[in-house]
């Protein structure tokens, strides 16, 4: 009797390979979506924890902090004098008293060291013409019209003003080039809700401010806004005593999709955090165009 040996034919082998390829084509995108959803859920949870921590800070201090994590601190003495103190070793506004984990301040897609530092610029300001896009009845006449959209209620600085710096005369964060030799502020890059790196049109990247107590114009020697709290200023800013619930605290732009360099797609990939309510998805193109000045809804 002859011994019969069985083996795959070439057609059978190719069929198996084709089936595996089809399954991989189905599983890989599904896995990517599941992972993306898990990452976004984690960031939303952390952003809500930040909102809670800010509420506790305000109850204790009577105001919101200048930054979420704080500006970069250097060792003042010893063998490390002049070097950056890692973010995990500082004690500042929220961390570690009200936020116990540094990862709460770090979007999950941001993989950087605790001593990485950056300068930042203001995000792009609303490019629509002054007077064309009023948001609130700022002058109290009962109508929302062009008079409720003055220049001073708009964002005071943008990327073209250079790195963010501190002006002691105004007790405020301002655009660097507007104040000549004022030194640029340094931020811990791991604090991704203070600053965030984004692609820019034409190529390259920049680090943008994401959290500020005031965004609008400043009056020298007077203070923020159109004269220390004029009714013509946008009240949706953390520096005012009782900012409304729809004030945007910060936003997460790490999930944006860019069909072309620096131009985010108009889909709900950003995550915004408002004073009331949980963090939620928002249109990426709108956030890039309007930043903190998003229309209340």
C-alpha positions in Angstrom: 0.0 0.0 0.0 1.2 3.5 -0.9 1.4 6.2 1.8 -0.6 9.3 0.6 0.8 12.7 1.8 -1.6 15.7 2.0 -0.5 19.3 1.5 -1.9 22.7 0.7 -2.3 23.4 -3.0 -1.1 26.8 -4.2 -4.7 27.9 -4.7 -5.6 26.9 -1.1 -2.6 28.8 0.2 -3.4 31.9 -1.7 -7.0 31.7 -0.5 -5.9 31.5 3.1 -3.6 34.5 2.6 -6.4 36.5 1.0 -8.8 35.7 3.9 -6.1 36.9 6.5 -5.6 40.1 4.5 -9.3 40.8 4.5 -9.6 40.2 8.2 -6.6 42.4 8.9 -8.1 45.2 6.8 -11.3 45.0 8.9 -9.6 44.6 12.3 -6.9 47.3 12.1 -9.2 50.2 11.4 -11.6 49.0 14.1 -8.8 48.7 16.6 -7.6 52.2 15.6 -11.1 53.7 16.2 -11.4 51.8 19.6 -8.0 53.1 20.7 -8.8 56.7 19.5 -12.1 56.6 21.4 -10.4 55.3 24.6 -7.8 58.1 24.3 -10.4 60.7 23.9 -12.5 59.4 26.8 -9.4 59.5 29.0 -8.7 63.1 28.0 -12.3 64.1 28.6 -12.2 62.6 32.1 -8.9 64.4 32.9 -10.3 67.7 31.6 -13.4 67.3 33.8 -11.1 66.7 36.7 -9.3 70.0 35.8 -12.6 71.8 35.9 -13.3 70.4 39.4 -9.8 71.4 40.6 -10.3 74.9 39.2 -13.5 75.2 41.1 -11.8 74.2 44.4 -8.9 76.7 43.7 -11.4 79.5 43.1 -13.2 78.7 46.3 -10.0 78.9 48.2 -8.3 81.8 46.5 -11.2 83.9 45.1 -10.0 83.8 41.5 -8.7 81.4 38.9 -5.0 80.7 38.6 -2.7 82.4 36.0 -1.9 79.0 34.6 -3.0 75.4 35.2 0.4 73.9 36.0 2.5 77.1 36.2 5.4 78.7 34.5 8.8 77.0 34.3 10.8 77.1 37.6 14.6 76.8 37.8 16.8 75.5 40.6 18.1 78.5 42.4 21.1 76.8 44.1 23.0 73.6 44.5 24.5 71.4 41.8 21.5 71.9 39.5 21.3 75.7 39.8 19.9 77.2 36.6 18.5 73.9 35.4 14.7 73.2 35.0 13.0 71.7 37.9 10.9 68.8 36.5 7.2 69.4 36.5 6.7 66.4 38.8 8.8 68.1 41.5 7.1 71.5 41.6 4.2 72.6 43.8 2.0 75.1 42.0 -1.5 76.3 41.4 -3.3 72.9 41.0 -0.6 70.3 41.1 -0.2 68.3 43.4 -2.6 69.7 45.9 -5.8 69.6 43.8 -4.6 67.5 40.9 -2.6 64.5 42.2 -1.3 63.1 38.9 0.7 65.1 36.4 -1.0 63.0 33.7 -4.2 64.8 34.4 -2.5 67.9 32.8 -1.1 65.9 29.9 -3.2 64.9 26.9 -2.6 61.2 26.3 -1.1 61.8 22.9 1.5 64.2 24.3 4.5 62.1 25.0 7.2 64.4 26.4 9.5 64.5 29.4 8.7 66.4 32.6 11.6 68.9 32.0 10.6 69.8 28.4 9.9 73.5 28.1 8.5 75.8 25.4 7.7 79.3 24.6 4.2 79.9 23.1 2.3 82.4 21.0 -1.3 83.4 21.2 -3.6 81.4 18.9 -5.0 82.9 15.7 -7.5 85.6 16.5 -11.0 85.7 14.9 -10.3 87.1 11.4 -13.9 88.3 10.8 -14.3 92.1 10.5 -14.9 94.0 13.7 -18.6 94.6 14.1 -19.6 91.7 11.9 -19.9 88.9 14.4 -21.4 90.1 17.7 -21.9 87.3 20.3 -23.6 88.9 23.3 -25.5 92.1 24.1 -22.5 93.9 25.6 -23.9 97.4 25.6 -27.1 96.4 27.3 -29.5 98.0 24.7 -31.4 94.7 24.2 -30.1 94.1 20.7 -27.1 92.0 19.5 -25.7 94.0 16.7 -22.4 95.5 15.4 -22.1 97.8 18.4 -21.6 94.7 20.6 -18.5 93.7 18.7 -15.9 96.5 19.3 -12.2 96.0 18.6 -11.3 96.0 22.3 -13.6 93.0 23.0 -11.6 91.0 20.4 -8.4 89.0 21.1 -5.6 91.5 21.7 -2.7 89.4 20.3 -2.0 86.7 17.8 0.9 84.5 16.6 2.4 87.5 14.8 3.0 89.3 18.1 5.7 86.8 19.0 6.1 84.7 22.2 3.8 85.3 25.1 5.5 87.4 27.8 4.5 89.1 31.2 4.1 92.8 31.5 4.3 93.9 35.1 2.7 97.3 34.3 -0.5 95.6 33.3 -0.1 92.6 35.6 -1.0 90.6 32.5 0.2 88.2 29.8 0.8 90.0 26.5 2.2 89.5 23.0 6.0 89.6 23.1 6.8 91.9 20.2 4.3 94.4 21.5 6.5 95.0 24.5 10.0 95.0 22.9 12.5 93.3 25.1 10.1 91.7 27.6 11.3 88.2 28.2 9.3 85.3 26.8 7.4 83.1 29.4 8.4 79.5 29.5 5.8 76.7 29.9 6.2 73.1 30.8 5.3 71.3 27.6 3.7 68.4 29.5 1.0 70.8 30.6 -0.9 70.3 27.3 -3.9 72.4 28.5 -1.7 75.5 29.1 -0.1 75.3 25.7 -0.4 73.0 22.7 1.7 72.4 19.6 -0.1 72.5 16.2 0.9 72.4 12.5 0.7 75.7 10.7 -0.2 76.5 7.1 2.7 76.3 4.8 4.5 73.7 7.0 6.1 73.7 10.4 4.6 73.8 13.9 4.1 76.3 16.7 3.1 76.2 20.4 -0.1 78.1 21.1 -1.6 79.3 24.4 -4.6 77.4 25.5 -5.4 78.8 28.9 -5.5 82.5 29.9 -7.5 84.6 32.3 -7.8 87.4 29.8 -7.7 87.4 26.0 -9.0 90.8 25.0 -7.4 94.3 24.8 -5.7 95.9 27.6 -5.6 99.6 28.7 -2.2 100.6 29.9 -2.3 101.5 33.6 -5.9 100.5 33.9 -6.1 96.8 33.5 -7.7 94.1 31.3 -10.5 94.7 28.8 -11.8 98.1 27.8 -11.0 99.8 31.1 -11.1 97.4 34.0 -14.3 95.6 33.3 -16.2 97.8 30.9 -19.6 96.4 29.8 -18.2 96.5 26.3 -15.7 93.7 27.0 -16.5 90.0 26.5 -17.4 88.7 29.9 -16.6 85.1 29.0 -13.1 85.4 30.5 -11.8 83.7 33.6 -10.3 87.0 35.0 -13.6 88.5 35.7 -15.3 87.9 39.0 -18.2 85.8 37.8 -17.6 84.6 34.3 -20.7 82.9 32.7 -21.0 79.2 32.5 -20.2 79.0 28.8 -16.7 80.5 29.3 -14.1 78.3 27.6 -11.4 77.3 30.0 -9.1 75.4 27.6 -9.3 73.1 24.6 -7.7 69.9 23.4 -6.5 70.1 19.8 -4.4 66.9 19.7 -7.0 65.0 17.7 -7.3 67.4 14.8 -7.1 66.0 11.2 -5.4 68.0 8.6 -6.3 67.5 4.9 -3.7 70.1 4.0 -0.8 71.5 6.0 -2.0 73.5 9.0 -5.7 73.6 8.0 -7.8 71.4 10.2 -10.8 69.5 8.9 -14.2 70.8 9.9 -15.2 67.8 12.0 -15.8 67.5 15.7 -12.3 66.4 16.8 -11.3 69.1 19.3 -12.5 68.8 22.9 -13.5 72.0 24.7 -13.8 72.5 28.4 -16.3 75.1 29.6 -16.9 76.3 33.2 -20.2 74.3 33.4 -20.9 71.0 31.9 -18.5 68.3 30.9 -15.8 68.5 28.3 -17.2 67.8 24.9 -16.3 67.5 21.2 -16.2 70.6 19.1 -15.6 71.4 15.4 -11.8 71.7 14.9 -12.0 74.3 12.2 -14.2 76.5 14.4 -11.7 76.2 17.2 -8.8 77.1 14.9 -10.7 80.1 13.6 -12.4 81.4 16.8 -10.3 79.9 19.7 -11.7 81.0 23.1 -14.3 83.2 21.3 -16.5 80.3 20.3 -20.1 81.3 19.9 -22.1 80.3 23.0 -24.8 77.7 22.3 
